[in-house]
Amino acid sequence: MTTLPNIDKFRKRAAELEAELANPAVYSDQRRAGDLARELQRIKKLVGDYSAAEAVIKQIGENRELAASGDVEMAELAKGELDDLQRKLEKLQRDIQMGLVPPDPNDSRNTIVEIRAGTGGEEAALFAADLFRMYSRYADGQGWKIDLMDTSPSERGGFKEIVFSMLGQDVYKKMRYESGVHRVQRVPETEAQGRIHTSTASVAVLPEAEEVDVQIKPEELEITVCRASGPGGQGVNTTDSAVQIHHKPSGLTVRCADERSQLKNKNKAMRVLRSRLLAHKQEEEQAKMTAARRSQIGTADRSEKIRTYNFPQNRVTDHRINLTIQNLPAILEGDLEEMIGTLMTDDLNKRLAETTK
């Protein structure tokens, strides 16, 4: 018999949150009100999944009784539904387990993603463009919005570097697993002899910081403007709209040139800078995540990788969980649900193991 975990404490917490959010005074602190609302939303989902699982368990029991009955026609129908019901229950159980683990405070944040070509020259830049397209398609499927921050195009249509934000529900919660070095093995278009080349691109995923998270003093900034570079010839690259911001205390430099407006580029650059500073701050606060951003990016050497995209074998392998999917075109079209879902489950199991120690 299937046993579900006890969630009474979560029901009690939901009642407390509803009472608190009903008090107009709580909205004097918009940040706290938002945190409480998100916590209530998460617990309501947990309670909803729990109720749905109870209903499915009941239905499975009824179908098993019918399958064992003397009514042949009804027994066949009941048996036919059991596999689907079991799959539905397994998914609900995973969702319930996920709801029991305290969320990362960054899970609900929007996200800054930085993709940089690594080893492999022009082929690495083309692969960086493939990754950007893959994430764009995935974002479309999730109902997220992508906002370009800065691009550094290569000669053949790839990207030496591309920085963009992803806005939507649970963006960082899912995208965090994409941080690291991605490796591609394929025959480049420029390869006359058909030899397979190995190239890399690095992906850094940063939770987007809000102004209250990181305090930046004007005197700490050195801001310069210049003409945006790149193909075209009008608008964006004929005016001094590109903005570069150097943060003196940290040594970080951020450049944004995607917008025609200098002010918009400055605002975007500040968003990236705050997010990088927040990541650095969180690394310092949590010893286990020390130098996390550097470990995300690594050196982009061929030997460092979290995932391999092998074109000749039509496979994508995530080396952290030893998962191989034999459908590379679908992955590059943004079908990342199985990959990211398995990574989330693996992470959940590890976090559950830590909470039960």
C-alpha positions in Angstrom: 0.0 0.0 0.0 1.3 3.5 -0.9 2.0 5.7 2.0 2.3 9.5 1.6 4.3 11.7 4.0 2.6 13.7 6.7 2.1 17.3 5.7 0.1 18.6 8.6 2.8 21.1 9.5 2.6 22.5 6.0 -1.2 22.9 6.2 -0.7 24.7 9.5 1.9 27.0 8.0 -0.4 27.8 5.0 -3.1 28.9 7.5 -0.5 31.2 9.2 0.6 32.7 5.9 -2.9 33.4 4.8 -3.6 35.2 8.1 -0.4 37.2 7.8 -1.1 38.2 4.2 -4.6 39.3 5.1 -3.1 42.0 7.3 -2.6 45.2 5.2 0.4 46.2 7.4 2.5 43.4 5.9 2.5 45.2 2.5 4.5 48.1 4.0 7.5 45.8 3.3 7.0 44.7 -0.3 9.9 42.3 -0.3 8.7 40.4 2.8 5.1 40.4 1.4 6.5 38.9 -1.9 8.5 36.2 0.0 5.4 35.2 2.1 3.2 35.1 -1.0 5.7 32.8 -2.8 6.0 30.6 0.2 2.2 30.3 0.3 2.0 29.5 -3.4 4.6 26.7 -2.9 2.8 25.2 0.0 -0.6 25.4 -1.8 1.0 23.4 -4.7 2.3 20.8 -2.2 -1.2 20.5 -0.6 -2.8 20.3 -4.0 -0.4 17.6 -5.2 -1.0 15.7 -2.0 -4.8 15.8 -2.5 -4.4 14.7 -6.1 -2.1 11.8 -5.0 -4.7 10.7 -2.5 -7.4 10.6 -5.2 -5.1 8.6 -7.6 -4.3 6.1 -4.8 -8.0 5.6 -4.2 -8.6 5.2 -7.9 -5.8 2.6 -8.2 -7.4 0.6 -5.4 -10.8 0.7 -7.1 -9.3 -0.3 -10.4 -7.5 -3.3 -8.8 -10.8 -4.4 -7.3 -12.5 -4.2 -10.6 -9.6 -6.0 -12.3 -10.1 -8.9 -9.9 -13.9 -8.9 -10.4 -15.9 -11.4 -12.5 -17.0 -8.7 -15.0 -14.6 -9.4 -17.8 -15.2 -6.2 -19.8 -14.9 -3.9 -16.7 -11.8 -5.8 -15.6 -10.1 -5.2 -18.9 -10.9 -1.5 -18.8 -9.6 -1.2 -15.2 -6.4 -3.0 -16.0 -5.8 -0.8 -19.0 -5.9 2.3 -16.8 -3.6 1.1 -14.1 -0.3 1.9 -15.9 -1.3 5.5 -16.6 -2.6 5.9 -13.0 0.7 4.5 -11.6 2.8 6.9 -13.7 0.6 9.8 -12.6 1.1 8.8 -9.0 4.8 8.5 -9.4 5.0 12.0 -10.8 2.8 13.4 -8.0 5.0 11.6 -5.4 8.1 13.3 -6.9 6.4 16.6 -6.8 5.5 16.1 -3.2 9.0 15.1 -2.2 10.2 18.3 -4.0 7.7 20.4 -2.1 9.0 19.0 1.3 12.5 20.2 0.8 13.1 23.9 1.7 13.6 25.8 -1.6 16.7 27.7 -2.5 16.1 31.4 -1.8 17.2 32.0 -5.4 14.7 29.6 -7.0 12.1 32.2 -7.8 14.6 34.8 -9.1 15.0 35.7 -12.7 18.3 34.7 -14.1 21.3 36.1 -16.0 22.9 33.6 -18.4 26.4 34.1 -19.9 27.6 31.8 -22.7 31.2 32.1 -23.9 32.9 30.2 -26.6 35.8 28.1 -25.3 38.3 25.8 -26.9 37.7 25.4 -30.7 37.9 28.8 -32.3 35.0 29.6 -34.8 33.4 26.2 -34.2 33.2 26.9 -30.5 31.5 30.3 -31.3 29.0 28.5 -33.5 28.3 26.0 -30.7 27.7 28.9 -28.3 25.1 30.2 -30.7 23.5 26.7 -30.8 23.3 26.7 -27.0 21.7 30.2 -27.0 19.1 28.9 -29.5 18.5 25.8 -27.4 17.8 27.9 -24.3 15.6 30.3 -26.3 13.4 27.4 -27.5 13.3 25.9 -23.9 12.3 29.3 -22.6 9.5 29.6 -25.1 8.1 26.2 -24.0 8.3 27.3 -20.4 6.5 30.6 -21.0 9.6 32.6 -20.1 10.9 35.8 -21.7 14.5 36.3 -22.9 16.0 39.8 -22.8 19.4 40.2 -24.6 22.0 42.1 -22.6 25.2 42.0 -24.7 26.5 40.0 -27.7 29.9 39.6 -29.3 29.4 38.0 -32.7 31.9 35.9 -34.5 32.7 36.1 -38.2 30.6 33.1 -39.2 27.4 33.9 -37.3 28.3 32.4 -33.9 28.9 34.2 -30.6 32.2 34.7 -28.9 30.1 35.8 -25.9 26.4 36.3 -25.4 24.7 37.6 -22.1 20.9 37.5 -21.6 18.4 37.5 -18.9 15.5 34.9 -18.5 12.4 36.1 -16.8 9.5 33.9 -15.6 8.5 31.4 -13.0 11.1 29.1 -11.4 13.7 30.2 -14.0 16.8 29.8 -11.7 15.3 26.7 -10.1 15.6 24.9 -13.5 18.4 26.7 -15.3 20.9 26.4 -12.4 21.8 22.9 -13.7 23.1 24.3 -17.0 26.1 26.0 -15.3 29.4 24.5 -16.5 31.3 23.6 -19.6 29.4 22.0 -22.5 31.3 20.0 -25.1 30.4 19.4 -28.7 31.8 16.6 -31.0 30.9 17.1 -34.7 32.3 17.7 -38.1 32.5 21.5 -38.7 31.2 22.9 -41.9 34.7 24.2 -42.6 36.2 20.7 -42.3 37.1 19.4 -45.8 38.2 15.9 -44.7 35.2 15.1 -42.6 37.2 14.9 -39.3 35.3 15.1 -36.0 36.3 18.2 -33.9 35.8 18.7 -30.2 34.9 22.2 -29.1 33.5 23.7 -25.9 31.4 26.6 -24.6 31.0 27.7 -21.0 27.6 28.6 -19.4 27.3 30.6 -16.2 23.9 30.9 -14.6 23.5 33.7 -12.1 20.4 34.5 -10.0 19.4 38.1 -10.9 20.0 40.5 -8.0 17.7 43.2 -6.9 18.9 46.6 -5.8 18.2 45.8 -2.1 20.5 42.7 -2.4 23.7 44.6 -3.4 24.5 48.2 -2.5 26.6 49.9 -5.1 28.0 53.4 -4.4 28.3 55.7 -7.4 31.9 56.5 -6.6 32.7 52.8 -6.9 31.8 52.9 -10.6 33.8 54.0 -13.7 31.3 54.3 -16.6 32.4 54.8 -20.2 30.4 55.0 -23.4 31.4 54.0 -26.9 30.0 53.1 -30.3 28.6 49.6 -30.4 30.4 47.2 -32.8 29.0 44.5 -35.0 27.2 44.1 -38.3 24.5 46.5 -39.4 25.2 50.1 -39.9 22.2 51.9 -38.4 20.8 52.7 -35.0 22.6 50.5 -32.5 26.1 50.8 -33.9 26.1 54.4 -35.3 25.6 56.2 -31.9 27.6 56.1 -28.7 25.1 53.8 -27.0 27.3 51.0 -25.7 28.0 51.3 -22.0 30.9 49.7 -20.1 30.8 49.8 -16.3 33.9 49.0 -14.2 33.3 48.2 -10.5 36.5 49.3 -8.8 36.3 47.3 -5.5 35.7 44.0 -7.2 37.5 44.6 -10.5 34.5 43.4 -12.4 33.7 45.0 -15.8 30.4 44.7 -17.6 29.5 45.9 -21.1 26.1 46.1 -22.7 25.4 47.3 -26.2 22.2 45.6 -27.3 19.9 48.6 -27.0 20.0 51.8 -29.0 19.4 53.8 -25.8 22.5 54.5 -23.7 20.3 54.6 -20.6 18.8 51.2 -21.3 22.2 49.7 -21.9 23.4 51.3 -18.6 20.4 49.8 -16.7 21.1 46.4 -18.2 24.8 46.6 -17.4 23.9 47.4 -13.8 21.6 44.3 -13.7 24.4 42.1 -14.8 26.9 43.7 -12.4 24.5 43.4 -9.4 23.9 39.7 -10.3 27.6 39.0 -10.5 28.2 40.8 -7.2 25.4 38.9 -5.6 26.8 35.6 -6.8 30.2 36.6 -5.3 28.6 37.6 -2.0 26.7 34.2 -1.8 29.9 32.3 -2.5 31.6 34.0 0.4 28.7 33.4 2.7 28.5 29.7 1.8 31.8 27.9 2.1 30.6 24.9 0.1 29.9 27.2 -2.8 33.2 29.1 -2.7 34.3 30.2 -6.2 31.0 28.7 -7.6 30.9 31.0 -10.5 34.5 30.2 -11.4 33.7 26.5 -11.2 30.7 27.1 -13.5 32.8 28.6 -16.1 36.1 26.7 -15.5 38.7 27.1 -18.1 36.5 25.8 -20.9 39.2 23.2 -21.5 38.1 20.0 -23.4 38.7 17.8 -20.4 36.3 19.9 -18.2 32.7 19.2 -19.0 29.3 18.7 -17.5 27.6 17.6 -20.8 28.7 16.3 -24.2 26.7 16.7 -27.5 27.9 14.0 -29.9 26.5 14.6 -33.4 27.9 11.4 -35.1 26.2 9.2 -32.4 23.1 11.4 -32.1 23.5 11.5 -28.3 23.6 14.0 -25.4 25.3 12.8 -22.2 25.2 14.6 -18.9 28.3 13.4 -17.0 27.1 14.4 -13.6 24.3 11.9 -13.5 25.5 9.5 -16.3 22.3 10.2 -18.3 22.4 9.7 -22.1 19.6 10.7 -24.4 19.7 9.4 -28.0 17.9 12.4 -29.6 20.3 15.2 -30.0 18.2 17.2 -32.5 15.3 17.4 -30.0 17.6 18.5 -27.3 19.0 21.3 -29.4 15.4 22.3 -30.2 14.9 23.0 -26.5 13.5 19.7 -25.4 15.3 19.8 -22.1 12.6 18.6 -19.8 13.9 15.0 -19.3 17.5 16.2 -18.8 16.7 19.0 -16.4 14.0 16.9 -14.6 16.5 14.1 -14.0 19.1 16.6 -12.7 16.5 18.1 -10.4 15.4 14.7 -9.0 19.1 13.8 -8.4 19.6 17.0 -6.6 16.4 16.6 -4.6 17.5 13.1 -3.5 20.8 14.4 -2.3 19.1 17.3 -0.4 16.6 14.8 1.2 19.4 12.6 2.3 21.1 15.6 3.9 17.9 16.6 5.8 17.4 13.1 7.2 21.0 12.8 8.5 
